[in-house]
């Protein structure tokens, strides 16, 4: 890749636009160019890499004035194809490395297959809406022969990292965008698996973006190699989920889910804990839109949920989660379900013994909040109805029941006058009543 003197993005943008009149003459100049035309036939700012790509675009019959990347006929099925693609294993890594940086620049992160079909397009909602206007969407095909000169297509054609600035695009409708892409190779065969791309405005028209995207592609290749190496080990300590695997999940009184698959135990992030809790509550499956409503307190783009699901799938195993609808494909044993089961059996003492606190008490996910409050109130109601003083005392003596005014009041009424706990119950009931009044 050639070295360049950094140019002010705005000045570079206007200079690139000056190439447009020359590019429109490509068809009539093609024969002259192919026969080694004099140097003055070429625009001063045209890089050889770009000129070669323009010539290929012209030869493919692309109309530079009207062309837009086509959207594949099977674009609606891209989700299933994407989930089975090798790049699904490294999408979480690439999103962590590039996703936030792209969003900060009002750009989008995209991953595509070896044919230039985009499988993931992630960014802020307003940026994604702008990208839709040039068909930069999941399922669109950015192969050079279909869309003209662009970073994903040209990177695949040349099998190298490529940066295409605004006016260097062959298609006029894409001129307001700049893009950087790098191919990702299979660690065993070295065949191209696909590309990683960052597409945005003038902010990414710099050498640093090219270096960052190239480095991200190398990291993805290294991670794919690590996955291959781990799977070759007879006893790796990691396990791909299967139909016979059972996950033990604890989330009561915890800020996150603790998952034990029988080989190892690990903590999920807060958001992954929310997702798992909702999936457990919907064994028959839940749509992506409904899952997003139950997991996120605010509106988010579908790409955000897909990114989280890809990360979660990489943790639990590729066979653990089904898409369309989303559901867990492995049996689970959960501490909060065990409490509910004891309540349904009328075993209030057994339920209280298993209850170690509210379900994911720090979570603000609407679906988790609803189920947390439901279980908490069901157990409280059962305790009050039982009139079991030992259980009432255990509740108010816990960290989650210490400020429960109603339970202190009920305890004060239920305790015999001779009980040494009665003065404490009366005092706490009065204190909390004054505090919350």
Backbone torsions as a table, in degrees:
resi	resn	phi	psi	omega
1	UNK	NA	135.3	-176.3
2	UNK	-71.0	153.0	176.0
3	UNK	-93.7	141.0	-177.0
4	UNK	-131.5	149.7	172.5
5	UNK	-77.8	126.4	-178.1
6	UNK	-55.0	137.7	-179.9
7	UNK	-119.9	140.9	175.6
8	UNK	-51.9	127.2	-176.1
9	UNK	-54.1	-41.2	-177.7
10	UNK	-66.2	-44.7	178.7
11	UNK	-63.3	-40.8	-179.8
12	UNK	-64.1	-39.2	-177.7
13	UNK	-60.4	-47.1	-179.3
14	UNK	-68.2	-37.1	178.8
15	UNK	-63.5	-39.5	178.9
16	UNK	-64.3	-34.8	179.2
17	UNK	-66.2	-26.3	178.4
18	UNK	-64.7	-15.3	-179.8
19	UNK	-77.5	-15.7	-172.0
20	UNK	-58.9	-48.6	-179.1
21	UNK	-57.7	-37.5	179.5
22	UNK	-67.4	-40.1	-176.7
23	UNK	-64.8	-33.6	-179.4
24	UNK	-65.5	-20.2	179.5
25	UNK	-90.2	6.7	-176.3
26	UNK	-55.1	-46.8	-178.5
27	UNK	-57.0	-42.9	-178.7
28	UNK	-75.6	-21.7	-179.8
29	UNK	-92.1	-8.3	-170.3
30	UNK	-57.8	-45.6	-179.2
31	UNK	-64.1	-41.4	179.5
32	UNK	-62.3	-41.0	-179.5
33	UNK	-67.3	-43.5	-177.6
34	UNK	-63.6	-23.7	-179.6
35	UNK	-100.5	31.4	175.6
36	UNK	59.3	65.6	179.1
37	UNK	-63.9	157.1	177.5
38	UNK	-58.1	155.0	-176.4
39	UNK	-59.6	-30.9	-177.0
40	UNK	-74.3	-3.1	174.5
41	UNK	-76.6	-14.5	-175.1
42	UNK	-100.1	142.5	175.6
43	UNK	-65.4	147.6	-172.6
44	UNK	-63.4	-33.5	-173.2
45	UNK	-96.8	2.0	-177.2
46	UNK	-77.0	121.9	176.5
47	UNK	-76.8	144.5	179.4
48	UNK	-54.4	-40.0	178.6
49	UNK	-57.7	-41.5	-177.9
50	UNK	-72.5	-44.2	-179.5
51	UNK	-60.0	-43.7	178.2
52	UNK	-59.6	-40.6	-179.9
53	UNK	-67.9	-39.4	176.7
54	UNK	-58.8	-43.0	-178.8
55	UNK	-62.4	-40.8	177.7
56	UNK	-65.9	-38.4	179.3
57	UNK	-64.4	-43.9	178.9
58	UNK	-63.2	-41.2	-179.5
59	UNK	-65.8	-24.7	178.8
60	UNK	-80.7	-3.8	177.8
61	UNK	80.8	20.7	-179.3
62	UNK	-76.5	132.5	177.0
63	UNK	-83.0	109.3	-174.9
64	UNK	-63.2	-25.5	-177.8
65	UNK	-78.9	-32.1	-170.9
66	UNK	-120.1	-9.9	-170.4
67	UNK	-64.7	139.7	169.3
68	UNK	-136.5	150.3	178.8
69	UNK	-59.1	133.6	178.7
70	UNK	-73.9	153.5	174.9
71	UNK	-102.1	126.7	-175.2
72	UNK	-60.6	148.9	179.9
73	UNK	-62.0	-28.4	-178.6
74	UNK	-98.6	26.1	-177.1
75	UNK	-59.0	-31.3	-179.6
76	UNK	-67.4	-20.5	-179.0
77	UNK	-99.5	13.0	-174.8
78	UNK	-63.8	-27.7	-179.1
79	UNK	-60.7	-48.1	-179.8
80	UNK	-66.3	-42.0	179.3
81	UNK	-63.5	-41.6	-178.7
82	UNK	-64.9	-43.6	-177.8
83	UNK	-61.7	-30.1	-179.1
84	UNK	-90.5	-6.0	-176.2
85	UNK	-77.4	144.7	178.9
86	UNK	-55.8	-29.9	-178.7
87	UNK	-69.2	-15.2	176.5
88	UNK	-60.8	-27.1	-179.4
89	UNK	-71.6	-24.3	-177.0
90	UNK	-114.9	0.0	177.5
91	UNK	-57.3	-44.0	178.4
92	UNK	-57.4	-41.2	179.3
93	UNK	-63.4	-47.7	-178.4
94	UNK	-65.2	-36.2	178.2
95	UNK	-65.8	-40.8	178.2
96	UNK	-63.9	-39.8	-175.6
97	UNK	-75.7	-41.3	-171.4
98	UNK	-115.4	-23.1	-171.7
99	UNK	-57.7	-53.7	-178.3
100	UNK	-65.9	-39.3	179.3
101	UNK	-62.4	-40.6	178.7
102	UNK	-65.1	-43.8	-179.5
103	UNK	-63.2	-36.9	178.7
104	UNK	-63.0	-25.6	179.5
105	UNK	-98.8	14.2	-175.2
106	UNK	54.4	40.1	178.3
107	UNK	-116.1	175.3	177.4
108	UNK	-122.6	147.6	173.3
109	UNK	-99.5	133.6	179.9
110	UNK	-134.6	145.5	170.8
111	UNK	-124.5	136.5	179.6
112	UNK	-132.4	166.5	179.7
113	UNK	-86.3	-173.9	-175.1
114	UNK	-70.1	-11.9	177.4
115	UNK	-97.7	3.4	179.9
116	UNK	86.2	6.9	177.4
117	UNK	-79.4	126.1	-178.9
118	UNK	-76.6	127.5	-178.6
119	UNK	-103.2	-33.6	176.0
120	UNK	-131.1	134.5	171.7
121	UNK	-135.1	113.9	-171.9
122	UNK	-124.9	139.6	177.7
123	UNK	174.8	-176.3	177.2
124	UNK	-69.7	149.3	-175.1
125	UNK	-53.7	-42.6	-177.8
126	UNK	-67.6	-34.8	178.0
127	UNK	-70.8	-39.0	178.2
128	UNK	-63.4	-36.3	178.4
129	UNK	-65.1	-38.6	177.0
130	UNK	-65.5	-41.0	-179.7
131	UNK	-64.7	-31.0	179.2
132	UNK	-60.6	-28.8	-177.3
133	UNK	-67.7	-21.2	176.1
134	UNK	-109.4	18.4	180.0
135	UNK	63.3	26.6	175.3
136	UNK	-86.8	77.0	-173.7
137	UNK	-136.9	164.4	177.1
138	UNK	-61.8	130.7	-178.3
139	UNK	97.9	-12.1	177.3
140	UNK	-80.0	155.4	-174.8
141	UNK	-113.4	117.4	-176.6
142	UNK	-110.9	26.2	170.1
143	UNK	-57.7	141.9	-176.1
144	UNK	-56.8	-35.4	-178.3
145	UNK	-72.1	-17.6	-179.1
146	UNK	-102.4	-31.9	-173.4
147	UNK	-121.1	-2.1	-177.5
148	UNK	80.8	-170.5	-177.5
149	UNK	-60.6	121.9	175.1
150	UNK	-161.2	158.3	-173.4
151	UNK	-61.5	-48.8	-179.9
152	UNK	-60.1	-48.0	-177.5
153	UNK	-66.8	-41.9	-178.7
154	UNK	-72.0	-34.8	176.5
155	UNK	-62.7	-39.8	177.5
156	UNK	-68.4	-39.6	-178.7
157	UNK	-64.7	-40.6	-176.3
158	UNK	-95.5	-9.9	-177.4
159	UNK	55.1	49.6	177.6
160	UNK	-157.1	162.1	177.3
161	UNK	-68.2	137.6	-174.1
162	UNK	-137.9	141.5	172.8
163	UNK	-119.7	124.1	178.3
164	UNK	-118.2	115.6	-179.4
165	UNK	-85.6	167.1	-169.8
166	UNK	-37.8	-71.2	-175.0
167	UNK	-71.1	-6.5	178.2
168	UNK	-79.6	-13.4	174.5
169	UNK	-64.4	143.4	179.9
170	UNK	-74.0	-38.8	-177.8
171	UNK	-84.2	129.4	-175.0
172	UNK	-62.6	-36.2	-175.8
173	UNK	-68.7	-10.2	-178.7
174	UNK	-103.7	3.3	-172.6
175	UNK	-63.9	-22.6	-178.5
176	UNK	-81.3	0.4	-177.9
177	UNK	-115.0	152.6	169.6
178	UNK	-124.0	153.5	-176.2
179	UNK	-149.6	153.6	178.1
180	UNK	-135.3	132.1	-177.9
181	UNK	-142.2	154.7	176.8
182	UNK	-142.9	141.3	178.8
183	UNK	-75.3	153.2	175.4
184	UNK	-119.2	129.9	-173.0
185	UNK	-108.1	151.5	172.0
186	UNK	-66.8	127.9	-176.0
187	UNK	-66.1	-20.9	-178.4
188	UNK	-94.7	-46.1	-175.2
189	UNK	-98.8	-14.8	-175.3
190	UNK	66.8	9.1	174.9
191	UNK	-70.7	150.8	178.9
192	UNK	-73.1	123.8	176.9
193	UNK	-89.3	-31.7	-177.5
194	UNK	168.5	-159.5	-177.3
195	UNK	-136.6	155.1	168.4
196	UNK	-115.5	137.8	-171.8
197	UNK	-140.8	145.1	169.2
198	UNK	-121.7	122.4	-177.2
199	UNK	-124.4	131.2	-179.0
200	UNK	-166.7	-146.9	-178.5
201	UNK	-99.5	-149.1	-175.1
202	UNK	-66.0	-22.5	-176.3
203	UNK	-61.8	-25.4	-177.7
204	UNK	-99.0	6.0	178.8
205	UNK	-84.3	61.7	-179.2
206	UNK	-145.5	156.9	-178.9
207	UNK	-60.5	-29.2	-177.8
208	UNK	-63.3	-36.5	179.2
209	UNK	-65.3	-41.3	178.3
210	UNK	-60.7	-44.2	-179.9
211	UNK	-64.2	-39.5	-178.1
212	UNK	-67.4	-43.4	-179.3
213	UNK	-67.8	-40.6	177.8
214	UNK	-60.8	-43.4	180.0
215	UNK	-65.2	-38.4	178.8
216	UNK	-63.1	-39.1	177.7
217	UNK	-63.5	-40.7	178.6
218	UNK	-66.2	-37.9	177.2
219	UNK	-62.8	-40.9	178.6
220	UNK	-62.4	-41.6	178.6
221	UNK	-64.1	-40.0	178.6
222	UNK	-64.5	-39.7	179.2
223	UNK	-67.2	-40.1	176.3
224	UNK	-61.4	-39.7	176.9
225	UNK	-63.9	-39.1	178.8
226	UNK	-64.6	-41.1	179.7
227	UNK	-62.4	-41.6	178.3
228	UNK	-62.3	-43.4	-178.4
229	UNK	-64.4	-41.7	-179.2
230	UNK	-63.8	-41.2	-177.4
231	UNK	-69.2	-19.8	178.9
232	UNK	-81.9	-15.9	-179.7
233	UNK	-76.5	134.4	-179.1
234	UNK	-65.5	-35.9	178.1
235	UNK	-132.4	87.1	-173.0
236	UNK	-91.3	-16.0	-173.7
237	UNK	87.0	-11.0	175.2
238	UNK	-109.9	156.1	-172.8
239	UNK	-144.5	129.4	173.8
240	UNK	-81.3	128.6	-174.7
241	UNK	-62.6	142.2	177.3
242	UNK	-135.2	175.3	-177.8
243	UNK	-63.4	-22.0	-177.4
244	UNK	-91.5	-6.9	-178.5
245	UNK	-76.9	143.8	175.8
246	UNK	-123.7	131.2	179.2
247	UNK	-101.3	132.0	173.4
248	UNK	-100.4	121.8	-174.7
249	UNK	-123.6	124.0	175.8
250	UNK	-112.9	128.4	-178.7
251	UNK	-141.4	1.4	-179.3
252	UNK	-79.3	126.0	179.1
253	UNK	71.3	12.1	-177.2
254	UNK	-115.3	151.5	175.2
255	UNK	-77.0	-12.3	-177.6
256	UNK	-151.9	170.7	178.2
257	UNK	-85.2	134.3	171.6
258	UNK	-100.7	118.6	-175.0
259	UNK	-110.5	132.0	176.8
260	UNK	-125.6	118.3	-179.1
261	UNK	-99.8	12.1	179.9
262	UNK	94.9	-15.8	178.5
263	UNK	-115.6	-40.5	-179.9
264	UNK	-145.1	159.6	175.4
265	UNK	-119.1	139.8	-178.4
266	UNK	-151.3	154.6	-179.6
267	UNK	-95.6	137.6	173.6
268	UNK	-89.4	157.9	173.7
269	UNK	-68.0	168.1	179.8
270	UNK	-58.0	-45.5	-177.8
271	UNK	-70.1	-38.1	176.6
272	UNK	-65.6	-34.5	177.0
273	UNK	-63.9	-41.1	176.7
274	UNK	-60.2	-46.1	-177.2
275	UNK	-62.8	-45.8	-179.3
276	UNK	-61.8	-41.4	179.9
277	UNK	-60.7	-42.3	179.5
278	UNK	-68.5	-39.5	178.7
279	UNK	-64.2	-39.7	177.5
280	UNK	-62.2	-36.6	-178.7
281	UNK	-75.5	-11.3	-179.3
282	UNK	-127.4	71.0	-175.2
283	UNK	-62.1	-23.7	179.6
284	UNK	-86.5	-3.9	176.7
285	UNK	108.7	158.2	-179.5
286	UNK	-143.9	142.3	179.7
287	UNK	-70.5	162.4	178.6
288	UNK	-61.1	-40.9	-179.8
289	UNK	-64.2	-44.3	179.9
290	UNK	-67.0	-38.1	178.3
291	UNK	-62.9	-42.3	179.0
292	UNK	-62.5	-40.3	179.3
293	UNK	-62.6	-39.0	-177.0
294	UNK	-81.6	-21.8	-175.8
295	UNK	-95.3	-39.2	-172.7
296	UNK	-105.6	127.0	178.4
297	UNK	-68.9	-22.1	178.0
298	UNK	-119.3	163.1	177.8
299	UNK	-65.8	135.6	176.7
300	UNK	-135.5	160.7	177.0
301	UNK	-74.0	154.3	-179.9
302	UNK	-62.1	-26.6	-179.3
303	UNK	-66.4	-30.9	179.3
304	UNK	-64.9	-45.8	178.8
305	UNK	-64.8	-42.2	-179.3
306	UNK	-62.7	-37.6	177.9
307	UNK	-63.7	-43.1	179.1
308	UNK	-65.8	-39.3	179.8
309	UNK	-65.9	-37.1	178.4
310	UNK	-64.7	-41.6	178.3
311	UNK	-64.4	-44.1	-178.4
312	UNK	-64.2	-40.4	178.8
313	UNK	-62.8	-36.0	179.3
314	UNK	-68.3	-26.0	178.9
315	UNK	-82.3	-46.2	-174.7
316	UNK	-83.0	-21.1	-177.3
317	UNK	117.5	146.8	-172.9
318	UNK	-63.2	-27.6	-178.5
319	UNK	-94.8	4.8	-173.5
320	UNK	-79.7	-28.8	-174.6
321	UNK	-125.2	129.9	176.0
322	UNK	-97.2	147.5	174.9
323	UNK	-104.1	157.0	174.5
324	UNK	53.4	71.1	-3.5
325	UNK	-83.8	167.4	175.5
326	UNK	-73.5	129.2	173.6
327	UNK	-161.1	157.6	176.5
328	UNK	-78.2	134.3	-179.0
329	UNK	-102.2	7.0	-179.9
330	UNK	-122.3	148.8	177.2
331	UNK	-66.9	147.7	-179.0
332	UNK	-131.0	150.5	170.8
333	UNK	-124.0	119.9	-173.9
334	UNK	-121.9	141.9	-177.8
335	UNK	-66.3	-34.9	-179.7
336	UNK	-72.5	-31.7	174.6
337	UNK	-69.4	-33.1	177.8
338	UNK	-65.0	-38.1	177.3
339	UNK	-64.7	-45.0	178.5
340	UNK	-60.7	-39.6	179.9
341	UNK	-63.3	-41.7	178.7
342	UNK	-64.9	-38.3	178.5
343	UNK	-63.9	-42.1	179.1
344	UNK	-64.0	-29.1	178.5
345	UNK	-83.3	-5.0	-177.5
346	UNK	81.2	8.8	-179.0
347	UNK	-90.8	78.4	-175.2
348	UNK	-69.2	-39.0	178.6
349	UNK	-63.4	-41.6	177.8
350	UNK	-65.4	-37.9	178.1
351	UNK	-64.9	-42.9	-179.9
352	UNK	-65.0	-33.9	179.5
353	UNK	-66.4	-34.6	-178.9
354	UNK	-84.6	-18.5	-174.7
355	UNK	-80.4	110.3	-178.5
356	UNK	-103.8	12.0	178.6
357	UNK	135.4	173.8	-179.7
358	UNK	-60.5	155.3	178.9
359	UNK	-70.1	119.2	178.5
360	UNK	39.1	67.0	-171.2
361	UNK	-60.2	-21.7	-178.8
362	UNK	-89.2	-7.3	-174.7
363	UNK	-75.3	140.4	174.1
364	UNK	-110.7	10.6	177.8
365	UNK	-64.9	126.6	-176.0
366	UNK	-54.0	-42.6	-179.5
367	UNK	-66.7	-35.4	178.5
368	UNK	-72.4	-43.0	179.0
369	UNK	-57.8	-44.5	-180.0
370	UNK	-61.1	-45.5	-177.6
371	UNK	-73.9	-32.3	176.4
372	UNK	-63.1	-48.1	-178.7
373	UNK	-67.2	-36.6	179.9
374	UNK	-62.2	-49.6	-179.2
375	UNK	-65.0	-42.5	-178.4
376	UNK	-61.0	-46.4	-178.1
377	UNK	-71.5	-33.8	176.8
378	UNK	-62.9	-43.8	-179.0
379	UNK	-68.2	-40.7	178.5
380	UNK	-61.2	-45.8	-178.5
381	UNK	-62.6	-39.9	179.5
382	UNK	-66.1	-38.8	178.9
383	UNK	-64.6	-44.4	-179.7
384	UNK	-63.7	-41.7	-179.4
385	UNK	-68.8	-26.7	-176.8
386	UNK	-74.9	-26.4	-176.2
387	UNK	57.0	27.3	178.3
388	UNK	-86.5	106.0	-174.4
389	UNK	-62.8	-36.6	179.5
390	UNK	-60.4	-41.9	-179.5
391	UNK	-71.2	-37.2	177.0
392	UNK	-62.0	-42.8	179.1
393	UNK	-66.3	-38.3	178.0
394	UNK	-63.5	-38.2	-179.6
395	UNK	-65.7	-50.6	-178.0
396	UNK	-71.3	-17.4	177.4
397	UNK	-86.5	-3.3	179.9
398	UNK	-89.9	164.4	-179.9
399	UNK	-67.4	-30.8	-178.9
400	UNK	-85.7	-17.0	-179.2
401	UNK	-107.4	-0.5	-174.5
402	UNK	-65.1	-28.2	-179.3
403	UNK	-109.3	23.9	-179.3
404	UNK	-87.6	94.5	-175.7
405	UNK	-57.2	-47.3	-176.7
406	UNK	-60.2	-38.9	-178.6
407	UNK	-71.1	-35.9	175.8
408	UNK	-65.3	-41.0	179.0
409	UNK	-64.3	-43.8	179.1
410	UNK	-64.6	-38.3	178.8
411	UNK	-65.1	-41.2	-179.9
412	UNK	-63.2	-36.4	178.9
413	UNK	-73.8	-31.5	-174.5
414	UNK	-86.2	-25.1	-177.1
415	UNK	-71.8	139.5	176.4
416	UNK	-67.7	155.0	-177.5
417	UNK	-60.9	-27.0	-177.7
418	UNK	-81.4	-6.4	-175.9
419	UNK	-72.2	131.9	176.4
420	UNK	-68.2	-12.4	179.3
421	UNK	-85.3	-14.0	-176.3
422	UNK	-61.1	-47.4	179.9
423	UNK	-59.4	-37.4	178.9
424	UNK	-65.7	-43.5	-179.5
425	UNK	-63.6	-42.2	179.5
426	UNK	-64.9	-43.3	-178.6
427	UNK	-64.6	-43.2	-179.8
428	UNK	-67.5	-38.6	178.6
429	UNK	-62.8	-42.3	178.8
430	UNK	-66.3	-42.2	-179.1
431	UNK	-62.1	-46.8	-177.6
432	UNK	-70.0	-35.2	178.0
433	UNK	-62.6	-42.1	179.0
434	UNK	-68.9	-36.4	-178.0
435	UNK	-67.3	-41.5	-173.8
436	UNK	-94.2	-4.2	-176.8
437	UNK	-67.4	NA	NA
